[in-house]
Amino acid sequence: MAVELCESRKASLLEPEVLENEDLLKILNDGKSHMILLQSALAAEQRRMGIAEGEKPGAELLAAIEAAEAADVPVELVDRDVVITLRRAWSKMGLREKWRVMDAFLWQEDDDETSVEELLEDSDMLSNLMEEAREVAPGAGSVLIDERDAFIAGRLQQIRGKGKVLAVVGAGHLNGVVHQLGEPAMESTSRLTELNEEPRKPILPKLLVVAIPILFFSVVGWLAYTGQLSDLRRSAEIWLAVNAGLTGLGIIIARGHPLSVIIGALASPLTSLNPFVAAGWVAGYTQLKVDAPIGKDAQDFLALDEVSLFWKNRVGKVLLVTALGNLGSVAGTWIAAAGILGIVFG
């Protein structure tokens, strides 16, 4: 029995309540954040389509596994790991596509109520839904639909040598998988390694992050070497005040805890010189420890019922403190750097 699931999706379907009550910090440390994201994305799509809460998409896949285990039939999970899929989809999207996806989640109205039975019986409805997703984000659509069709077909080609295989896949992937199975077996299986690779991270942001501390220490060294102590003192004051002030302002706008504001502001002049630590991370971690959100908070936030969840929800607050703290720190770094260069060359 081959089932269109990966280990992560299977775990999230089998025990969704385990993550709901688990401390968010433990979830992050255990590397389970993608499971929260997956459950929330499914819940958001379920809500958008008007599917009743008691009806769970994916239940038919679990039923297939249970039936196979009851009949003592080996089960193979043939879908690509959801973490790799999400990362590849995100990397394939341009800024415009990412904005469209956020807009779709935040602002699109829910569809009329639809039952799971209607979705399963009407392949055209499912095809239309998948084509809608492709129109919103073509780059992500190719990863979420076409690549997964090819991956599932490749896995089926791999295991069909063990004997007869009964494959259980979602109706939306059925035509694509059948088409891919028509390709030569060698071609299908040889693509598995390529499709299972995580996207490479761009190098330019890393270079920019390293350039700031090099520039700062070069200026400090030059001022000290030439004996311009008053300019050195003014440069230090600008660096400390602008970094701390703008970072603190960002955290205040996020309505962060006073402790997060203080710690983030104090850390920012130092973290701006360290390419491996960001002031927003320090402030966000402080907010995380103060608010102590759990997995249920993450799922409620990622359902994205309203934009105000960024301020109301404990997970939303942590993310906003982190994001605006980082934004303030970045702005402070560049403004302070410009001010220091003005002193040196003024």
Order of alpha helices (4+ residues) and beta strands (2+ residues): beta-alpha-alpha-alpha-alpha-alpha-beta-alpha-alpha-alpha-alpha-alpha-alpha-beta-alpha-alpha-alpha-alpha-alpha-alpha-alpha-alpha-alpha-alpha
